[in-house]
């Protein structure tokens, strides 16, 4: 558990929130998309995060110190994106007979994306990203404070 | 009882105590300070090279994460600051020795 581990854990958080932001952007951009490759309207996507222990090098003959470090690191979980799930909410039926994707009754299946929900998610992603950046800054400041002991 | 500990203490001060003898024997082939410093310099340089590579990758579009590059830079920066502190300590020790009155 050295200084760099804090940076690595925060870095995984930054990556996760960046991906979440990308998905929110995709959801917002496709608010009115009625055609997808899989057929039907666009469905909003959400990331699934999991806490995973950071990958560590399995050395052939770990010393006691390394083993102790590894055991301590088991509690140090990085966040990992384990999947992206599609929202299961049914599409909204909108009456628009002139639309090329309208069905026989004149209804078009539109993506069930709530603008407010996406905006709130976006604020949450931005704030989480900022929190990780602040954690990195604090870890760095702590290391630099330790260096001030010698002055 | 007190006297015994006192003489024991004296022995260890003179370097004749058994524990001291064992310790000096054990530390007969220690890593020299110069070696350790060179190794640390190498480590810091390695981090600096990694940071340079990260910046290059970002500029070339290989690395998409800005924060990964920034973290590599920060790592190199903090390691370098630590190196500078060690250097300052060495130089101040040297200067203290050089100020010895003769």
gemmi code that builds the backbone of each chain (N, CA, C; Angstrom):
import gemmi

chains = {
    "A": [
        ("UNK", (0.853, -1.191, 0.000), (0.000, 0.000, 0.000), (0.880, 1.229, 0.000)),
        ("UNK", (1.386, 1.583, -1.122), (2.204, 2.783, -1.161), (1.397, 3.943, -1.720)),
        ("UNK", (2.095, 5.039, -1.890), (1.438, 6.266, -2.356), (0.799, 6.066, -3.725)),
        ("UNK", (1.458, 5.291, -4.572), (0.958, 5.129, -5.933), (-0.340, 4.338, -5.982)),
        ("UNK", (-0.581, 3.469, -4.984), (-1.817, 2.676, -4.991), (-3.041, 3.576, -4.929)),
        ("UNK", (-2.945, 4.639, -4.111), (-4.072, 5.582, -4.018), (-4.347, 6.195, -5.384)),
        ("UNK", (-3.263, 6.507, -6.094), (-3.431, 7.094, -7.434), (-4.083, 6.092, -8.377)),
        ("UNK", (-3.657, 4.827, -8.281), (-4.201, 3.825, -9.204), (-5.690, 3.591, -8.953)),
        ("UNK", (-6.071, 3.534, -7.669), (-7.486, 3.317, -7.342), (-8.316, 4.489, -7.836)),
        ("UNK", (-7.822, 5.712, -7.584), (-8.561, 6.889, -8.058), (-8.619, 6.914, -9.575)),
        ("UNK", (-7.548, 6.455, -10.203), (-7.508, 6.424, -11.668), (-8.602, 5.508, -12.215)),
        ("UNK", (-8.823, 4.368, -11.546), (-9.886, 3.463, -12.001), (-11.245, 4.143, -11.857)),
        ("UNK", (-11.401, 4.940, -10.777), (-12.654, 5.676, -10.599), (-12.865, 6.696, -11.705)),
        ("UNK", (-11.772, 7.363, -12.082), (-11.875, 8.351, -13.164), (-12.283, 7.670, -14.465)),
        ("UNK", (-11.656, 6.521, -14.752), (-11.988, 5.801, -15.983), (-13.453, 5.381, -15.985)),
        ("UNK", (-13.923, 4.898, -14.817), (-15.308, 4.422, -14.722), (-16.280, 5.571, -14.952)),
        ("UNK", (-16.000, 6.729, -14.330), (-16.919, 7.857, -14.479), (-16.866, 8.435, -15.887)),
        ("UNK", (-15.694, 8.350, -16.505), (-15.586, 8.826, -17.885), (-16.452, 7.958, -18.799)),
        ("UNK", (-16.406, 6.646, -18.572), (-17.240, 5.754, -19.383), (-18.723, 6.010, -19.135)),
        ("UNK", (-19.067, 6.272, -17.871), (-20.464, 6.563, -17.538), (-20.910, 7.830, -18.273)),
        ("UNK", (-20.006, 8.829, -18.275), (-20.299, 10.089, -18.975), (-20.520, 9.821, -20.458)),
        ("UNK", (-19.690, 8.951, -21.044), (-19.838, 8.619, -22.467), (-21.203, 8.005, -22.728)),
        ("UNK", (-21.631, 7.107, -21.830), (-22.927, 6.456, -22.024), (-24.066, 7.463, -21.896)),
        ("UNK", (-23.935, 8.401, -20.955), (-24.972, 9.420, -20.795), (-25.031, 10.281, -22.056)),
        ("UNK", (-23.859, 10.618, -22.599), (-23.837, 11.393, -23.845), (-24.550, 10.632, -24.945)),
        ("UNK", (-24.289, 9.318, -25.025), (-24.940, 8.502, -26.052), (-26.447, 8.496, -25.833)),
        ("UNK", (-26.871, 8.382, -24.567), (-28.305, 8.368, -24.266), (-28.960, 9.679, -24.675)),
        ("UNK", (-28.271, 10.797, -24.395), (-28.838, 12.102, -24.730), (-28.873, 12.310, -26.244)),
        ("UNK", (-27.796, 11.853, -26.904), (-27.722, 12.052, -28.353), (-28.782, 11.238, -29.073)),
        ("UNK", (-29.152, 10.109, -28.481), (-30.099, 9.213, -29.150), (-31.500, 9.300, -28.564)),
        ("UNK", (-31.833, 10.445, -28.035), (-33.154, 10.599, -27.412), (-34.288, 10.357, -28.402)),
        ("UNK", (-34.038, 10.649, -29.681), (-35.104, 10.530, -30.676), (-34.775, 9.492, -31.742)),
        ("UNK", (-33.834, 8.608, -31.437), (-33.437, 7.614, -32.434), (-34.457, 6.485, -32.495)),
        ("UNK", (-34.976, 6.236, -33.678), (-35.996, 5.186, -33.802), (-35.463, 3.956, -34.508)),
        ("UNK", (-34.260, 4.052, -35.054), (-33.726, 2.888, -35.769), (-32.399, 2.479, -35.145)),
        ("UNK", (-32.269, 1.189, -34.867), (-30.994, 0.652, -34.397), (-30.692, -0.614, -35.177)),
        ("UNK", (-29.472, -1.063, -35.033), (-29.053, -2.266, -35.748), (-29.877, -3.467, -35.289)),
        ("UNK", (-30.157, -3.503, -33.972), (-30.914, -4.628, -33.428), (-32.409, -4.498, -33.732)),
        ("UNK", (-32.795, -3.403, -34.327), (-34.204, -3.172, -34.626), (-34.878, -2.449, -33.487)),
        ("UNK", (-35.904, -1.675, -33.808), (-36.614, -0.934, -32.770), (-35.882, 0.318, -32.378)),
        ("UNK", (-36.445, 1.081, -31.433), (-35.809, 2.341, -31.025), (-34.585, 2.088, -30.155)),
        ("UNK", (-33.815, 3.147, -29.970), (-32.632, 3.079, -29.096), (-33.074, 2.837, -27.660)),
        ("UNK", (-32.307, 2.034, -26.957), (-32.599, 1.817, -25.536), (-31.456, 2.410, -24.722)),
        ("UNK", (-31.818, 3.109, -23.665), (-30.771, 3.772, -22.880), (-29.883, 2.737, -22.200)),
        ("UNK", (-28.607, 3.084, -22.076), (-27.612, 2.151, -21.548), (-27.055, 2.667, -20.233)),
        ("UNK", (-26.755, 1.713, -19.364), (-26.186, 2.025, -18.050), (-24.969, 1.140, -17.815)),
        ("UNK", (-23.927, 1.703, -17.212), (-22.769, 0.855, -16.888), (-23.012, 0.077, -15.595)),
        ("UNK", (-22.353, -1.070, -15.481), (-22.395, -1.850, -14.236), (-20.984, -1.843, -13.669)),
        ("UNK", (-20.858, -1.320, -12.449), (-19.548, -1.235, -11.811), (-19.378, -2.355, -10.796)),
        ("UNK", (-18.160, -2.808, -10.640), (-17.847, -3.818, -9.631), (-16.548, -3.442, -8.948)),
        ("UNK", (-16.467, -3.751, -7.657), (-15.233, -3.506, -6.900), (-14.333, -4.719, -7.046)),
        ("UNK", (-13.168, -4.495, -7.617), (-12.239, -5.598, -7.841), (-10.897, -5.255, -7.207)),
        ("UNK", (-10.237, -6.278, -6.700), (-8.888, -6.060, -6.191), (-7.983, -5.788, -7.388)),
        ("UNK", (-7.043, -4.826, -7.263), (-6.182, -4.535, -8.403), (-5.343, -5.739, -8.797)),
        ("UNK", (-5.092, -5.832, -10.078), (-4.278, -6.965, -10.564), (-2.874, -6.815, -10.011)),
        ("UNK", (-2.360, -7.898, -9.473), (-1.009, -7.824, -8.918), (-0.148, -8.892, -9.573)),
        ("UNK", (1.119, -8.582, -9.609), (2.050, -9.512, -10.250), (2.282, -10.705, -9.337)),
        ("UNK", (1.988, -11.875, -9.860), (2.216, -13.088, -9.068), (3.663, -13.523, -9.291)),
        ("UNK", (4.511, -13.114, -8.359), (5.913, -13.490, -8.513), (6.086, -14.947, -8.086)),
        ("UNK", (7.082, -15.593, -8.655), (7.310, -17.019, -8.408), (7.560, -17.288, -6.933)),
        ("UNK", (8.335, -16.413, -6.312), (8.684, -16.663, -4.912), (8.501, -15.365, -4.130)),
        ("UNK", (7.266, -15.126, -3.664), (6.976, -13.876, -2.982), (7.604, -13.884, -1.598)),
        ("UNK", (8.234, -12.752, -1.273), (8.806, -12.640, 0.067), (7.682, -12.371, 1.064)),
        ("UNK", (8.008, -12.465, 2.334), (6.972, -12.231, 3.345), (6.397, -10.826, 3.213)),
        ("UNK", (7.298, -9.882, 2.919), (6.864, -8.494, 2.802), (5.863, -8.346, 1.645)),
        ("UNK", (6.168, -8.983, 0.522), (5.263, -8.904, -0.631), (3.925, -9.543, -0.303)),
        ("UNK", (3.990, -10.692, 0.385), (2.745, -11.385, 0.719), (1.881, -10.518, 1.630)),
        ("UNK", (2.547, -9.882, 2.606), (1.803, -9.005, 3.531), (1.186, -7.840, 2.762)),
        ("UNK", (1.992, -7.289, 1.853), (1.485, -6.183, 1.030), (0.289, -6.616, 0.212)),
        ("UNK", (0.359, -7.828, -0.353), (-0.746, -8.327, -1.163), (-1.997, -8.539, -0.321)),
        ("UNK", (-1.796, -9.064, 0.893), (-2.963, -9.279, 1.768), (-3.615, -7.955, 2.124)),
        ("UNK", (-2.782, -6.933, 2.347), (-3.342, -5.614, 2.660), (-4.079, -5.056, 1.457)),
        ("UNK", (-3.532, -5.334, 0.278), (-4.127, -4.779, -0.937), (-5.466, -5.425, -1.250)),
        ("UNK", (-5.746, -6.582, -0.662), (-7.031, -7.228, -0.944), (-8.192, -6.338, -0.524)),
        ("UNK", (-7.931, -5.449, 0.437), (-8.992, -4.551, 0.889), (-9.059, -3.297, 0.042)),
        ("UNK", (-8.101, -3.140, -0.825), (-8.017, -1.949, -1.660), (-8.679, -2.286, -2.995)),
        ("UNK", (-9.933, -1.894, -3.134), (-10.669, -2.307, -4.332), (-10.701, -1.198, -5.365)),
        ("UNK", (-10.346, -1.561, -6.568), (-10.527, -0.641, -7.686), (-11.924, -0.846, -8.251)),
        ("UNK", (-12.433, 0.172, -8.933), (-13.730, 0.000, -9.579), (-13.471, -0.431, -11.021)),
        ("UNK", (-14.261, -1.410, -11.442), (-14.105, -1.913, -12.804), (-15.468, -1.953, -13.469)),
        ("UNK", (-15.495, -1.666, -14.760), (-16.747, -1.743, -15.503), (-16.894, -3.188, -15.963)),
        ("UNK", (-17.881, -3.881, -15.411), (-18.035, -5.298, -15.753), (-19.076, -5.503, -16.849)),
        ("UNK", (-19.794, -4.447, -17.187), (-20.762, -4.629, -18.262), (-21.577, -3.375, -18.501)),
        ("UNK", (-22.257, -3.379, -19.609), (-23.163, -2.275, -19.947), (-24.525, -2.893, -20.191)),
        ("UNK", (-25.526, -2.456, -19.421), (-26.858, -3.060, -19.558), (-27.797, -2.077, -20.261)),
        ("UNK", (-28.735, -2.652, -20.980), (-29.745, -1.830, -21.646), (-30.954, -1.714, -20.741)),
        ("UNK", (-31.544, -0.565, -20.766), (-32.731, -0.321, -19.952), (-33.870, -1.209, -20.449)),
        ("UNK", (-34.631, -1.771, -19.501), (-35.696, -2.702, -19.901), (-37.050, -2.013, -20.032)),
        ("UNK", (-37.088, -0.722, -19.751), (-38.373, -0.015, -19.864), (-38.871, -0.037, -21.310)),
        ("UNK", (-40.159, -0.252, -21.516), (-40.671, -0.334, -22.893), (-40.598, 1.024, -23.577)),
        ("UNK", (-40.456, 1.044, -24.898), (-40.403, 2.317, -25.624), (-41.718, 3.075, -25.503)),
        ("UNK", (-41.621, 4.380, -25.678), (-42.823, 5.218, -25.619), (-43.481, 5.199, -27.001)),
        ("UNK", (-44.797, 5.008, -27.009), (-45.527, 5.030, -28.282), (-46.008, 6.453, -28.535)),
        ("UNK", (-45.574, 6.985, -29.672), (-45.956, 8.359, -29.991), (-46.749, 8.344, -31.300)),
        ("UNK", (-47.855, 9.036, -31.295), (-48.686, 9.041, -32.500), (-48.111, 10.014, -33.513)),
        ("UNK", (-47.631, 9.497, -34.616), (-47.032, 10.334, -35.662), (-47.114, 9.568, -36.981)),
        ("UNK", (-48.264, 9.582, -37.617), (-48.472, 8.747, -38.804), (-47.547, 9.117, -39.964)),
        ("UNK", (-47.003, 10.340, -39.963), (-46.148, 10.746, -41.077), (-44.736, 10.191, -40.939)),
        ("UNK", (-44.437, 9.686, -39.768), (-43.072, 9.207, -39.512), (-42.803, 7.917, -40.311)),
        ("UNK", (-41.646, 7.813, -40.946), (-41.373, 6.608, -41.744), (-41.344, 5.317, -40.918)),
        ("UNK", (-41.092, 5.419, -39.607), (-41.038, 4.216, -38.781), (-42.360, 3.960, -38.060)),
        ("UNK", (-43.418, 4.650, -38.468), (-44.709, 4.461, -37.795), (-45.297, 3.095, -38.159)),
        ("UNK", (-45.977, 2.475, -37.164), (-46.589, 1.173, -37.454), (-47.958, 1.384, -38.125)),
        ("UNK", (-48.700, 0.304, -38.326), (-49.967, 0.356, -39.042), (-50.960, 1.332, -38.438)),
        ("UNK", (-50.909, 1.492, -37.094), (-51.857, 2.386, -36.420), (-51.344, 3.816, -36.342)),
        ("UNK", (-50.163, 4.080, -36.924), (-49.636, 5.437, -36.902), (-48.800, 5.742, -35.680)),
        ("UNK", (-48.463, 4.735, -34.889), (-47.665, 4.985, -33.676), (-46.190, 4.683, -33.955)),
        ("UNK", (-45.322, 5.547, -33.424), (-43.874, 5.353, -33.552), (-43.312, 4.999, -32.176)),
        ("UNK", (-42.459, 3.967, -32.121), (-41.807, 3.604, -30.849), (-40.608, 4.519, -30.648)),
        ("UNK", (-40.652, 5.369, -29.611), (-39.556, 6.292, -29.319), (-38.774, 5.780, -28.104)),
        ("UNK", (-37.477, 6.106, -28.020), (-36.694, 5.652, -26.854), (-37.266, 6.214, -25.549)),
        ("UNK", (-37.283, 5.388, -24.527), (-37.819, 5.817, -23.227), (-36.701, 6.483, -22.433)),
        ("UNK", (-36.312, 7.678, -22.881), (-35.223, 8.393, -22.212), (-35.781, 9.656, -21.583)),
        ("UNK", (-35.564, 9.789, -20.298), (-36.030, 10.953, -19.548), (-34.880, 11.950, -19.476)),
        ("UNK", (-35.089, 13.125, -20.047), (-34.021, 14.127, -20.092), (-33.538, 14.484, -18.686)),
        ("UNK", (-34.501, 14.664, -17.758), (-34.133, 15.055, -16.387), (-33.256, 13.989, -15.742)),
        ("UNK", (-33.647, 12.733, -15.955), (-32.894, 11.619, -15.371), (-31.454, 11.630, -15.879)),
        ("UNK", (-31.311, 11.843, -17.188), (-29.965, 11.847, -17.766), (-29.151, 13.022, -17.232)),
        ("UNK", (-29.797, 14.186, -17.080), (-29.073, 15.353, -16.572), (-28.597, 15.097, -15.146)),
        ("UNK", (-29.471, 14.484, -14.341), (-29.084, 14.196, -12.950), (-27.932, 13.200, -12.925)),
        ("UNK", (-28.008, 12.180, -13.800), (-26.912, 11.216, -13.880), (-25.618, 11.903, -14.298)),
        ("UNK", (-25.758, 12.875, -15.198), (-24.582, 13.586, -15.679), (-23.948, 14.389, -14.552)),
        ("UNK", (-24.786, 15.060, -13.755), (-24.250, 15.804, -12.609), (-23.536, 14.840, -11.669)),
        ("UNK", (-24.167, 13.687, -11.434), (-23.576, 12.696, -10.529), (-22.228, 12.214, -11.057)),
        ("UNK", (-22.169, 11.951, -12.374), (-20.905, 11.479, -12.968), (-19.833, 12.553, -12.851)),
        ("UNK", (-20.225, 13.809, -13.141), (-19.254, 14.904, -13.064), (-18.724, 15.063, -11.649)),
        ("UNK", (-19.650, 15.020, -10.686), (-19.228, 15.193, -9.284), (-18.351, 14.024, -8.832)),
        ("UNK", (-18.706, 12.811, -9.250), (-17.878, 11.662, -8.866), (-16.479, 11.790, -9.454)),
        ("UNK", (-16.424, 12.253, -10.687), (-15.123, 12.458, -11.336), (-14.318, 13.485, -10.546)),
        ("UNK", (-14.991, 14.585, -10.187), (-14.314, 15.633, -9.411), (-13.826, 15.084, -8.076)),
        ("UNK", (-14.644, 14.220, -7.464), (-14.244, 13.646, -6.172), (-12.984, 12.818, -6.325)),
        ("UNK", (-12.906, 12.040, -7.411), (-11.704, 11.230, -7.632), (-10.493, 12.120, -7.872)),
        ("UNK", (-10.705, 13.208, -8.631), (-9.589, 14.130, -8.874), (-9.120, 14.737, -7.553)),
        ("UNK", (-10.113, 15.104, -6.696), (-9.741, 15.667, -5.396), (-8.979, 14.651, -4.563)),
        ("UNK", (-9.396, 13.384, -4.643), (-8.684, 12.337, -3.889), (-7.246, 12.230, -4.379)),
        ("UNK", (-7.051, 12.310, -5.696), (-5.691, 12.251, -6.247), (-4.877, 13.430, -5.744)),
        ("UNK", (-5.488, 14.614, -5.796), (-4.786, 15.824, -5.346), (-4.394, 15.698, -3.880)),
        ("UNK", (-5.341, 15.189, -3.067), (-5.051, 15.058, -1.637), (-3.930, 14.068, -1.396)),
        ("UNK", (-3.953, 12.944, -2.125), (-2.890, 11.941, -1.958), (-1.546, 12.558, -2.310)),
        ("UNK", (-1.543, 13.347, -3.391), (-0.294, 13.995, -3.810), (0.150, 15.017, -2.771)),
        ("UNK", (-0.819, 15.794, -2.269), (-0.478, 16.795, -1.259), (0.099, 16.143, -0.010)),
        ("UNK", (-0.472, 14.968, 0.354), (0.052, 14.271, 1.536), (1.495, 13.866, 1.312)),
        ("UNK", (1.790, 13.342, 0.117), (3.168, 12.933, -0.174), (4.094, 14.140, -0.137)),
        ("UNK", (3.631, 15.265, -0.712), (4.485, 16.462, -0.725), (4.659, 17.032, 0.676)),
        ("UNK", (3.604, 16.904, 1.514), (3.720, 17.355, 2.905), (4.777, 16.535, 3.627)),
        ("UNK", (4.785, 15.215, 3.337), (5.785, 14.347, 3.975), (7.184, 14.781, 3.566)),
        ("UNK", (7.321, 15.252, 2.329), (8.639, 15.694, 1.869), (9.064, 16.981, 2.568)),
        ("UNK", (8.080, 17.740, 3.046), (8.414, 18.989, 3.734), (9.041, 18.746, 5.094)),
        ("UNK", (8.915, 17.500, 5.602), (9.506, 17.187, 6.907), (11.002, 17.483, 6.876)),
        ("UNK", (11.629, 17.195, 5.743), (13.075, 17.337, 5.646), (13.544, 18.781, 5.544)),
        ("UNK", (12.607, 19.701, 5.346), (13.060, 21.082, 5.120), (13.216, 21.865, 6.407)),
    ],
    "B": [
        ("UNK", (23.872, -5.988, 39.816), (23.001, -6.130, 38.636), (23.160, -4.901, 37.747)),
        ("UNK", (23.131, -3.740, 38.431), (23.273, -2.501, 37.677), (24.631, -2.415, 36.998)),
        ("UNK", (25.642, -2.865, 37.733), (26.997, -2.787, 37.212), (27.149, -3.631, 35.949)),
        ("UNK", (26.494, -4.788, 36.030), (26.604, -5.711, 34.884), (26.061, -5.045, 33.624)),
        ("UNK", (24.874, -4.451, 33.774), (24.279, -3.817, 32.589), (25.147, -2.668, 32.118)),
        ("UNK", (25.754, -1.976, 33.105), (26.585, -0.839, 32.734), (27.786, -1.293, 31.905)),
        ("UNK", (28.458, -2.351, 32.414), (29.630, -2.831, 31.665), (29.205, -3.372, 30.308)),
        ("UNK", (28.065, -4.016, 30.315), (27.559, -4.543, 29.045), (27.375, -3.406, 28.056)),
        ("UNK", (26.803, -2.319, 28.613), (26.592, -1.153, 27.763), (27.912, -0.609, 27.250)),
        ("UNK", (28.913, -0.577, 28.132), (30.224, -0.093, 27.715), (30.804, -0.964, 26.616)),
        ("UNK", (30.629, -2.293, 26.833), (31.162, -3.230, 25.835), (30.554, -2.955, 24.468)),
        ("UNK", (29.227, -2.741, 24.491), (28.602, -2.513, 23.186), (29.046, -1.179, 22.606)),
        ("UNK", (29.324, -0.216, 23.521), (29.816, 1.072, 23.017), (31.166, 0.891, 22.353)),
        ("UNK", (32.010, 0.030, 22.939), (33.328, -0.207, 22.361), (33.257, -1.095, 21.130)),
        ("UNK", (32.110, -1.673, 20.926), (31.997, -2.577, 19.776), (32.437, -3.974, 20.115)),
        ("UNK", (32.587, -4.271, 21.428), (33.016, -5.616, 21.802), (31.857, -6.494, 22.226)),
        ("UNK", (30.720, -5.898, 22.413), (29.569, -6.675, 22.874), (29.204, -7.759, 21.886)),
        ("UNK", (28.629, -8.840, 22.370), (28.306, -9.958, 21.486), (27.282, -9.577, 20.413)),
        ("UNK", (26.282, -8.783, 20.835), (25.251, -8.445, 19.861), (25.810, -7.568, 18.750)),
        ("UNK", (26.699, -6.650, 19.152), (27.293, -5.760, 18.152), (28.147, -6.573, 17.190)),
        ("UNK", (28.914, -7.523, 17.761), (29.787, -8.343, 16.919), (28.952, -9.089, 15.885)),
        ("UNK", (27.830, -9.647, 16.367), (26.961, -10.394, 15.454), (26.418, -9.470, 14.376)),
        ("UNK", (26.071, -8.261, 14.807), (25.466, -7.332, 13.843), (26.477, -6.911, 12.774)),
        ("UNK", (27.717, -6.627, 13.227), (28.716, -6.201, 12.242), (29.024, -7.342, 11.277)),
        ("UNK", (28.979, -8.564, 11.814), (29.270, -9.713, 10.957), (28.183, -9.840, 9.890)),
        ("UNK", (26.949, -9.622, 10.343), (25.806, -9.753, 9.448), (25.856, -8.678, 8.358)),
        ("UNK", (26.291, -7.477, 8.790), (26.274, -6.351, 7.864), (27.628, -6.160, 7.203)),
        ("UNK", (28.327, -7.280, 6.999), (29.657, -7.149, 6.425), (29.580, -6.725, 4.963)),
        ("UNK", (28.543, -7.233, 4.297), (28.424, -6.910, 2.881), (27.142, -6.136, 2.610)),
        ("UNK", (27.065, -4.946, 3.181), (25.826, -4.193, 2.958), (25.879, -3.493, 1.607)),
        ("UNK", (24.689, -3.113, 1.128), (24.660, -2.362, -0.111), (25.191, -0.973, 0.191)),
        ("UNK", (26.104, -0.521, -0.620), (26.691, 0.788, -0.344), (25.659, 1.875, -0.615)),
        ("UNK", (25.854, 3.014, 0.023), (24.912, 4.123, -0.135), (24.884, 4.593, -1.586)),
        ("UNK", (26.064, 4.574, -2.204), (26.148, 4.995, -3.604), (25.291, 4.130, -4.494)),
        ("UNK", (25.350, 2.805, -4.248), (24.552, 1.870, -5.052), (23.075, 2.164, -4.887)),
        ("UNK", (22.693, 2.367, -3.616), (21.279, 2.603, -3.321), (20.808, 3.883, -4.016)),
        ("UNK", (21.670, 4.901, -3.958), (21.312, 6.184, -4.577), (21.173, 6.006, -6.087)),
        ("UNK", (22.109, 5.254, -6.669), (22.062, 5.038, -8.117), (20.791, 4.301, -8.502)),
        ("UNK", (20.410, 3.328, -7.649), (19.202, 2.550, -7.941), (17.948, 3.441, -7.862)),
        ("UNK", (17.932, 4.304, -6.826), (16.790, 5.213, -6.681), (16.714, 6.173, -7.860)),
        ("UNK", (17.897, 6.657, -8.283), (17.946, 7.554, -9.443), (17.356, 6.863, -10.661)),
        ("UNK", (17.714, 5.594, -10.792), (17.229, 4.805, -11.923), (15.707, 4.677, -11.873)),
        ("UNK", (15.183, 4.423, -10.661), (13.730, 4.287, -10.503), (13.019, 5.582, -10.889)),
        ("UNK", (13.571, 6.706, -10.403), (12.958, 8.007, -10.709), (13.007, 8.257, -12.210)),
        ("UNK", (14.160, 7.914, -12.805), (14.296, 8.103, -14.246), (13.279, 7.250, -14.995)),
        ("UNK", (13.048, 6.039, -14.483), (12.079, 5.139, -15.113), (10.685, 5.779, -15.117)),
        ("UNK", (10.310, 6.363, -13.974), (8.997, 7.019, -13.877), (8.922, 8.203, -14.839)),
        ("UNK", (10.049, 8.921, -14.952), (10.098, 10.068, -15.866), (9.907, 9.596, -17.300)),
        ("UNK", (10.562, 8.478, -17.646), (10.422, 7.934, -19.005), (8.985, 7.503, -19.259)),
        ("UNK", (8.374, 6.878, -18.232), (6.975, 6.455, -18.376), (6.076, 7.653, -18.619)),
        ("UNK", (6.348, 8.747, -17.882), (5.533, 9.955, -18.047), (5.692, 10.497, -19.460)),
        ("UNK", (6.947, 10.509, -19.946), (7.185, 10.987, -21.308), (6.451, 10.153, -22.332)),
        ("UNK", (6.468, 8.836, -22.101), (5.784, 7.926, -23.025), (4.275, 8.170, -22.990)),
        ("UNK", (3.753, 8.419, -21.768), (2.311, 8.654, -21.632), (1.907, 9.913, -22.393)),
        ("UNK", (2.741, 10.963, -22.290), (2.435, 12.207, -23.003), (2.475, 11.965, -24.510)),
        ("UNK", (3.493, 11.217, -24.945), (3.612, 10.904, -26.371), (2.391, 10.136, -26.863)),
        ("UNK", (1.975, 9.141, -26.066), (0.828, 8.333, -26.455), (-0.440, 9.172, -26.537)),
        ("UNK", (-0.557, 10.116, -25.607), (-1.746, 10.980, -25.624), (-1.730, 11.858, -26.875)),
        ("UNK", (-0.542, 12.396, -27.186), (-0.428, 13.259, -28.367), (-0.675, 12.459, -29.640)),
        ("UNK", (-0.238, 11.204, -29.635), (-0.387, 10.378, -30.830), (-1.771, 9.752, -30.920)),
        ("UNK", (-2.556, 9.904, -29.860), (-3.908, 9.359, -29.885), (-3.991, 7.909, -29.477)),
        ("UNK", (-2.868, 7.339, -29.010), (-2.903, 5.929, -28.585), (-3.597, 5.804, -27.240)),
        ("UNK", (-3.336, 6.800, -26.376), (-3.926, 6.782, -25.041), (-5.112, 7.727, -25.037)),
        ("UNK", (-6.289, 7.213, -24.675), (-7.483, 8.059, -24.730), (-7.766, 8.729, -23.386)),
        ("UNK", (-7.196, 8.214, -22.320), (-7.490, 8.759, -20.993), (-6.525, 9.889, -20.655)),
        ("UNK", (-7.078, 11.082, -20.514), (-6.233, 12.219, -20.137), (-5.689, 12.004, -18.732)),
        ("UNK", (-6.572, 11.470, -17.843), (-6.150, 11.364, -16.446), (-5.012, 10.372, -16.269)),
        ("UNK", (-4.956, 9.337, -17.122), (-3.853, 8.366, -16.996), (-2.521, 9.064, -17.257)),
        ("UNK", (-2.520, 9.944, -18.256), (-1.303, 10.700, -18.561), (-0.951, 11.633, -17.409)),
        ("UNK", (-1.966, 12.332, -16.902), (-1.709, 13.277, -15.811), (-1.186, 12.548, -14.579)),
        ("UNK", (-1.736, 11.351, -14.316), (-1.287, 10.603, -13.135), (0.156, 10.140, -13.322)),
        ("UNK", (0.497, 9.735, -14.555), (1.894, 9.355, -14.817), (2.809, 10.552, -14.568)),
        ("UNK", (2.363, 11.745, -15.003), (3.165, 12.954, -14.791), (3.309, 13.245, -13.302)),
        ("UNK", (2.201, 13.107, -12.568), (2.241, 13.396, -11.129), (3.180, 12.438, -10.409)),
        ("UNK", (3.119, 11.165, -10.824), (3.998, 10.165, -10.198), (5.458, 10.553, -10.396)),
        ("UNK", (5.784, 10.913, -11.633), (7.162, 11.312, -11.929), (7.528, 12.547, -11.119)),
        ("UNK", (6.577, 13.483, -11.009), (6.845, 14.724, -10.281), (7.143, 14.451, -8.812)),
        ("UNK", (6.279, 13.643, -8.169), (6.471, 13.379, -6.735), (7.769, 12.611, -6.507)),
        ("UNK", (8.055, 11.636, -7.392), (9.297, 10.872, -7.232), (10.499, 11.792, -7.371)),
        ("UNK", (10.405, 12.745, -8.311), (11.514, 13.673, -8.514), (11.681, 14.589, -7.309)),
        ("UNK", (10.543, 15.034, -6.747), (10.621, 15.895, -5.557), (11.315, 15.176, -4.414)),
        ("UNK", (10.975, 13.866, -4.270), (11.615, 13.072, -3.216), (13.113, 12.998, -3.464)),
        ("UNK", (13.483, 12.782, -4.723), (14.898, 12.723, -5.077), (15.591, 14.033, -4.740)),
        ("UNK", (14.914, 15.156, -5.033), (15.515, 16.458, -4.743), (15.719, 16.631, -3.248)),
        ("UNK", (14.752, 16.157, -2.443), (14.899, 16.269, -0.994), (16.095, 15.459, -0.515)),
        ("UNK", (16.254, 14.238, -1.080), (17.397, 13.409, -0.699), (18.684, 14.117, -1.082)),
        ("UNK", (18.701, 14.707, -2.282), (19.889, 15.430, -2.739), (20.200, 16.589, -1.804)),
        ("UNK", (19.153, 17.352, -1.437), (19.369, 18.483, -0.534), (19.973, 18.023, 0.779)),
        ("UNK", (19.477, 16.877, 1.287), (19.999, 16.351, 2.552), (21.465, 15.987, 2.407)),
        ("UNK", (21.806, 15.327, 1.294), (23.198, 14.913, 1.093), (24.091, 16.142, 1.029)),
        ("UNK", (23.665, 17.141, 0.266), (24.491, 18.336, 0.095), (24.640, 19.072, 1.419)),
        ("UNK", (23.540, 19.140, 2.194), (23.667, 19.853, 3.469), (24.582, 19.079, 4.413)),
        ("UNK", (24.536, 17.738, 4.359), (25.462, 16.950, 5.190), (26.897, 17.207, 4.764)),
        ("UNK", (27.113, 17.241, 3.455), (28.464, 17.496, 2.926), (28.966, 18.861, 3.373)),
        ("UNK", (28.073, 19.855, 3.266), (28.481, 21.209, 3.642), (28.794, 21.301, 5.124)),
        ("UNK", (27.988, 20.573, 5.944), (28.256, 20.567, 7.393), (29.631, 19.987, 7.674)),
        ("UNK", (29.957, 18.908, 6.985), (31.271, 18.289, 7.192), (32.377, 19.243, 6.732)),
        ("UNK", (32.157, 19.925, 5.606), (33.189, 20.807, 5.068), (33.416, 22.028, 5.952)),
        ("UNK", (32.405, 22.354, 6.776), (32.573, 23.510, 7.657), (33.351, 23.196, 8.913)),
        ("UNK", (33.783, 21.927, 9.040), (34.515, 21.531, 10.238), (35.759, 22.404, 10.411)),
        ("UNK", (35.930, 22.910, 11.662), (37.107, 23.736, 11.941), (38.351, 22.879, 11.993)),
        ("UNK", (39.412, 23.324, 11.321), (40.665, 22.568, 11.402), (41.771, 23.431, 12.002)),
    ],
}
model = gemmi.Model(1)
for chain_id, residues in chains.items():
    chain = gemmi.Chain(chain_id)
    for i, (resn, *xyz) in enumerate(residues, 1):
        res = gemmi.Residue()
        res.name, res.seqid = resn, gemmi.SeqId(i, " ")
        for name, pos in zip(("N", "CA", "C"), xyz):
            atom = gemmi.Atom()
            atom.name, atom.element = name, gemmi.Element(name[0])
            atom.pos, atom.b_iso = gemmi.Position(*pos), 0.0
            res.add_atom(atom)
        chain.add_residue(res)
    model.add_chain(chain)
structure = gemmi.Structure()
structure.add_model(model)
structure.setup_entities()
